[in-house]
Amino acid sequence: MKTLRDVKIGETARVAKIHGQGNIRRRIMDMGITKNVDIYVRKVAPLGDPIEINIRGYELSLRKEDASIIEVI
């Protein structure tokens, strides 16, 4: 299983599934990260956290912990 955390800078991935439960899953979906949406990884902070992505025309920063529950293809 490949997660958003594993995607390299400059790559695009498509969301296959969002793992997790309750409030965390709802918060991620409210940010526009839903099944079959494309995510472009723009940058990763020098210490690796957070990850900056481009999704649905806007930029978003995610913690590694949150990125690890987003399964991508």
Long-range contacts (C-beta under 8 A, 24 or more apart in sequence): 1-71, 2-71, 2-72, 2-73, 3-67, 3-68, 3-69, 3-70, 3-71, 3-72, 4-39, 4-41, 4-51, 4-53, 4-62, 4-67, 4-68, 4-70, 4-72, 5-51, 5-64, 5-67, 5-68, 5-70, 6-72, 7-39, 7-41, 7-72, 8-41, 9-41, 9-42, 9-43, 9-44, 10-41, 11-40, 11-41, 12-38, 12-39, 12-40, 12-41, 13-38, 13-39, 13-41, 13-72, 13-73, 14-38, 14-39, 14-72, 14-73, 15-39, 15-70, 15-71, 15-72, 16-71, 16-72, 16-73, 17-71, 18-69, 18-70, 18-71, 19-69, 19-70, 19-71, 20-69, 24-66, 24-69, 25-69, 28-66, 28-69, 28-70, 31-55, 31-60, 32-56, 32-58, 32-60, 33-70, 39-70, 39-72
